[in-house]
Amino acid sequence: MKLHSVLFLIFSLTINAFGQNLLDKDEYNVISISGANLRKKPNLNSEILAKLPYGSKIKITQEKLLLKDTIGSYTSYSEKEKFTIPIIGNWVQVLFKEKKGYLFDSYINKTPTIKDYYITQEELSDINTNYKILFPGSNCFNNFWPPTNTNWYGIYKTNEKSSFELKKIVINYHMGWIDPKQPNEIGIIEDFIISTNNSKNLLFIIGSKLKLNEGKTEGEWRNGSKNIEAKIDENHVTTLTLKDNGKTQILNPNNKERIYFTNIFWEGDVDNDGIKDYIISFGEKQMYIFLYLSSESDDNDIVKPVAIYCSGFCC
């Protein structure tokens, strides 16, 4: 079979799979933190039947997608450019309680099932409970976290070396769609998008049940760490050893597993307790990025893993 035929078959199967997943009439949820409008007809100018808050449960009641549309946009930045990216989706007929109407499908999805990490659920203990770590833009749906009782903060680059700023931010969720080339074609789901009200120079996002101190903080971004030593044994297993504050600690998520250290994303005092915190990634195709905070550690350790972010082929 020729290569272009194989690619066409894969693309066709992908479209069919996405269509079936979207229209299987199972229960869905409103994932937009700011909510979504249930409308009488499938267009933005139609009468609003109900304002559905985040988490509202709905059921899809039709067999096909209706009317591609663009509602709103979000902003993304590279090192030198600003991008305004349209939010593209389709109108779908849904049932909310006793009301039947239309929703923009970029703002709905099923509740995700968070997959297992390198460490077991028992070893995770309270990880991802009091803290979350996110990165703006395109994401695995494993990084979906309800916003309830969570304060969201961004760490931003400044013009000063080793100086950053912690700011409170507003985040939102929607599904990203590939815009079809032909005007009558229906788009297909591309990814789960995390957007913020202020994404310029934003490096990462921390969710915390506790309030963090906003303002300037010192740190290093993707610049390694003098406090962490990485050793690879004959089985190609990397052991990360942290030495700080007169203590020594192994940072590997699970010493029983064959786990690959990838990168130290961040070293700096996020929680403002005078001791450095870390963001460290492990894995290859499946990558898990751990947030370690010093303020949550016990007397025997320097830092404690409090949150995990999934990246790569993890969804």
LOGU-640943 format. One line per 3 residues: number of its first residue (from 0); their letters; for each residue x, y, z of C-alpha. Coordinates in Angstrom, 2 decimals. Layout:
N
NUM) a) X/Y/Z | ...
//
This chain:
315
0) mkl) 0.00/0.00/0.00 | 1.39/3.41/-0.91 | 2.36/5.82/1.85
3) hsv) -0.27/8.45/0.94 | -2.98/5.75/1.02 | -1.88/4.66/4.49
6) lfl) -1.88/8.25/5.73 | -5.36/8.83/4.29 | -6.66/5.70/6.02
9) ifs) -5.19/6.77/9.36 | -6.63/10.28/8.95 | -10.09/8.89/8.09
12) lti) -10.05/6.57/11.10 | -8.99/9.47/13.31 | -11.91/11.62/12.13
15) naf) -14.36/8.75/12.66 | -12.98/8.03/16.12 | -13.29/11.66/17.20
18) gqn) -16.81/11.90/15.80 | -17.96/8.78/17.62 | -16.38/9.92/20.88
21) lld) -18.04/13.31/20.68 | -21.52/12.11/19.72 | -21.93/8.91/21.71
24) kde) -24.66/10.51/23.86 | -22.87/9.83/27.12 | -22.92/12.41/29.90
27) ynv) -20.66/15.41/29.36 | -19.63/18.35/31.52 | -19.14/22.05/30.94
30) isi) -15.36/22.47/31.30 | -15.16/26.23/30.77 | -14.46/27.74/34.19
33) sga) -16.44/30.83/33.18 | -19.39/28.64/32.11 | -21.27/28.28/28.81
36) nlr) -24.56/29.52/27.37 | -27.31/27.10/26.33 | -28.96/28.68/23.29
39) kkp) -32.30/28.18/21.54 | -30.66/27.91/18.10 | -27.10/26.96/17.01
42) nln) -25.66/30.47/16.69 | -24.16/33.14/18.89 | -27.03/35.59/18.39
45) sei) -29.75/33.17/19.46 | -31.74/33.48/22.69 | -29.96/32.21/25.82
48) lak) -32.10/29.54/27.49 | -29.80/29.04/30.49 | -26.35/29.99/31.72
51) lpy) -24.58/26.72/32.55 | -21.87/27.06/35.20 | -18.65/25.04/35.21
54) gsk) -19.32/21.36/35.90 | -22.92/21.35/34.64 | -23.87/17.90/33.34
57) iki) -25.46/17.64/29.89 | -26.29/14.93/27.35 | -25.82/15.18/23.58
60) tqe) -29.12/14.45/21.82 | -28.22/14.47/18.13 | -26.43/12.21/15.67
63) kll) -24.29/14.78/13.87 | -22.37/17.98/14.47 | -23.97/21.28/13.47
66) lkd) -22.42/24.43/12.06 | -18.74/25.11/12.58 | -18.20/28.42/14.38
69) tig) -15.54/30.57/16.04 | -16.28/32.00/19.46 | -13.56/33.99/21.18
72) syt) -9.80/33.50/21.13 | -6.85/33.01/23.44 | -3.36/34.49/23.40
75) sys) -0.06/32.63/23.22 | 3.51/33.93/23.13 | 6.81/32.67/21.77
78) eke) 10.10/34.37/22.57 | 9.47/37.17/20.06 | 5.90/36.84/18.79
81) kft) 2.36/37.15/20.05 | -0.28/34.79/18.66 | -4.04/35.29/18.85
84) ipi) -5.56/31.86/18.32 | -9.28/31.53/17.52 | -11.43/29.12/19.52
87) ign) -13.01/26.94/16.85 | -15.77/24.41/17.43 | -19.17/23.11/16.43
90) wvq) -22.68/23.60/17.75 | -24.27/20.49/19.25 | -27.79/19.81/20.45
93) vlf) -27.87/18.89/24.14 | -30.24/18.23/27.00 | -29.67/20.07/30.28
96) kek) -32.16/18.96/32.95 | -35.50/19.56/31.20 | -34.19/22.02/28.63
99) kgy) -33.07/21.13/25.11 | -30.84/23.60/23.29 | -27.45/24.13/21.69
102) lfd) -23.94/24.42/23.14 | -20.61/25.31/21.60 | -18.68/22.03/21.92
105) syi) -15.25/23.55/22.62 | -16.53/24.19/26.14 | -17.74/20.66/26.95
108) nkt) -16.09/17.28/27.42 | -16.26/14.11/29.45 | -14.76/14.07/32.91
111) pti) -11.24/12.67/32.39 | -9.84/9.60/34.11 | -6.42/10.46/35.52
114) kdy) -3.99/7.70/34.59 | -1.45/6.04/36.89 | 1.93/7.66/37.33
117) yit) 5.35/6.12/37.92 | 4.36/5.70/41.54 | 1.29/3.93/42.90
120) qee) -1.79/5.65/44.28 | -0.69/4.64/47.79 | 2.67/6.30/47.30
123) lsd) 1.04/9.38/45.81 | -0.70/10.00/49.16 | -1.97/13.59/49.00
126) int) -0.18/14.61/45.79 | -2.30/16.84/43.51 | -4.61/17.47/46.46
129) nyk) -3.46/20.80/47.88 | -1.32/21.84/44.89 | -1.42/21.61/41.10
132) ilf) 1.15/22.40/38.44 | 0.11/23.40/34.92 | 1.65/24.86/31.80
135) pgs) -0.34/27.16/29.48 | -1.35/26.09/25.99 | -1.94/22.65/24.52
138) ncf) -2.14/19.87/27.12 | -2.93/16.27/27.95 | -6.44/16.00/29.39
141) nnf) -4.77/14.28/32.37 | -3.92/17.80/33.51 | -7.56/18.78/33.93
144) wpp) -8.26/19.94/37.48 | -11.50/21.39/38.85 | -10.95/25.00/39.95
147) tnt) -12.90/24.66/43.23 | -11.16/26.19/46.26 | -7.95/26.75/44.29
150) nwy) -5.87/29.91/43.98 | -4.02/30.04/40.66 | -0.61/31.73/40.32
153) giy) 1.76/32.24/37.42 | 5.55/32.44/37.55 | 6.73/35.09/35.06
156) ktn) 10.11/35.98/33.63 | 11.37/39.50/34.30 | 14.16/41.52/32.67
159) eks) 16.47/40.81/35.62 | 18.67/37.72/35.68 | 17.52/35.03/38.15
162) sfe) 14.54/37.21/39.07 | 10.93/36.16/38.53 | 7.51/37.34/39.59
165) lkk) 4.67/35.41/41.19 | 1.23/36.77/40.19 | -2.31/35.64/40.84
168) ivi) -4.03/34.76/37.56 | -7.32/33.55/36.11 | -7.28/30.32/34.08
171) nyh) -9.81/28.76/31.74 | -10.25/25.48/29.84 | -11.53/24.64/26.36
174) mgw) -11.04/22.00/23.70 | -8.88/22.95/20.73 | -10.02/22.03/17.23
177) idp) -8.18/21.74/13.92 | -9.72/24.26/11.53 | -10.63/22.39/8.31
180) kqp) -9.38/23.72/4.98 | -12.78/23.58/3.31 | -15.52/25.92/4.65
183) nei) -18.16/23.16/4.82 | -16.00/20.62/6.62 | -16.30/19.91/10.33
186) gii) -13.17/20.36/12.44 | -11.72/17.60/14.64 | -10.49/17.75/18.22
189) edf) -6.80/18.60/18.52 | -6.13/18.96/22.23 | -7.12/20.29/25.64
192) iis) -6.19/23.97/26.05 | -5.32/25.85/29.24 | -5.48/29.61/28.79
195) tnn) -4.92/32.52/31.17 | -5.74/36.21/31.41 | -2.02/37.05/31.26
198) skn) 0.23/34.68/29.31 | 3.12/36.95/28.28 | 6.41/35.73/29.84
201) llf) 4.45/33.07/31.75 | 6.57/29.99/32.51 | 4.28/27.79/34.57
204) iig) 1.14/27.82/36.71 | 0.70/26.72/40.32 | -2.65/25.97/41.89
207) skl) -2.76/26.14/45.68 | -5.47/25.83/48.30 | -3.36/28.18/50.40
210) kln) -2.62/31.76/49.41 | 0.93/32.35/48.17 | 2.82/35.60/48.53
213) egk) 2.76/37.53/45.28 | 5.76/39.54/44.13 | 9.36/39.01/43.08
216) teg) 11.15/35.74/43.76 | 14.60/34.45/42.86 | 15.10/31.31/40.81
219) ewr) 16.61/29.56/37.80 | 14.64/28.38/34.79 | 16.04/25.41/32.83
222) ngs) 19.50/26.15/34.18 | 20.16/23.02/36.24 | 20.97/23.03/39.93
225) kni) 24.17/23.08/41.94 | 22.34/21.29/44.75 | 21.28/18.24/42.73
228) eak) 23.65/15.48/41.63 | 22.60/12.96/38.96 | 24.29/9.52/38.84
231) ide) 23.59/6.78/36.27 | 24.27/3.16/37.27 | 25.10/0.14/35.09
234) nhv) 21.37/-0.46/34.50 | 20.96/3.08/33.11 | 18.89/4.12/36.10
237) ttl) 19.45/7.73/37.16 | 19.51/8.62/40.84 | 18.95/12.27/41.74
240) tlk) 20.43/13.36/45.07 | 19.53/16.72/46.58 | 21.82/18.27/49.20
243) dng) 20.62/21.44/50.91 | 19.99/22.89/54.35 | 22.37/20.30/55.90
246) ktq) 20.28/17.36/54.60 | 20.46/14.80/51.80 | 17.44/13.43/49.92
249) iln) 16.86/11.09/46.96 | 14.35/12.75/44.61 | 13.45/9.78/42.38
252) pnn) 9.65/9.24/42.42 | 10.12/5.48/42.86 | 13.44/3.74/43.34
255) ker) 11.87/0.40/42.40 | 11.11/1.49/38.84 | 13.34/2.00/35.81
258) iyf) 12.83/5.74/35.60 | 14.68/8.29/33.48 | 15.52/11.76/34.75
261) tni) 14.95/14.32/31.96 | 15.35/17.90/33.13 | 15.35/20.36/36.02
264) fwe) 12.82/22.96/34.89 | 12.88/25.18/37.95 | 14.93/25.88/41.06
267) gdv) 13.66/28.72/43.23 | 11.68/29.70/46.28 | 8.03/29.59/45.18
270) dnd) 6.53/29.23/48.67 | 8.73/31.96/50.20 | 10.08/29.93/53.11
273) gik) 13.76/30.60/52.37 | 14.42/27.08/50.98 | 14.51/26.26/47.27
276) dyi) 11.70/24.41/45.52 | 12.07/22.35/42.34 | 10.24/21.32/39.17
279) isf) 11.81/18.15/37.74 | 10.76/15.97/34.80 | 11.13/12.21/34.50
282) gek) 10.43/9.85/31.61 | 10.87/9.72/27.86 | 7.79/9.36/25.62
285) qmy) 5.69/9.43/28.76 | 6.93/12.38/30.80 | 5.89/13.34/34.31
288) ifl) 6.88/16.70/35.74 | 6.95/16.87/39.55 | 6.60/19.98/41.69
291) yls) 8.63/19.67/44.91 | 7.93/22.18/47.70 | 10.08/22.69/50.79
294) ses) 7.26/24.07/52.93 | 5.37/20.74/52.71 | 8.29/18.46/53.65
297) ddn) 8.65/16.67/56.98 | 11.65/16.84/59.33 | 13.57/14.13/57.45
300) div) 13.33/15.57/53.93 | 14.23/18.84/52.22 | 11.31/18.95/49.78
303) kpv) 8.14/16.99/49.13 | 6.49/16.12/45.78 | 3.08/17.84/45.87
306) aiy) 1.90/17.87/42.25 | 2.43/16.09/38.93 | 1.98/17.33/35.35
309) csg) 1.66/14.85/32.45 | 3.31/15.46/29.08 | 4.06/13.53/25.89
312) fcc) 2.28/10.28/25.01 | 0.45/10.11/28.31 | -3.14/10.68/27.29
//
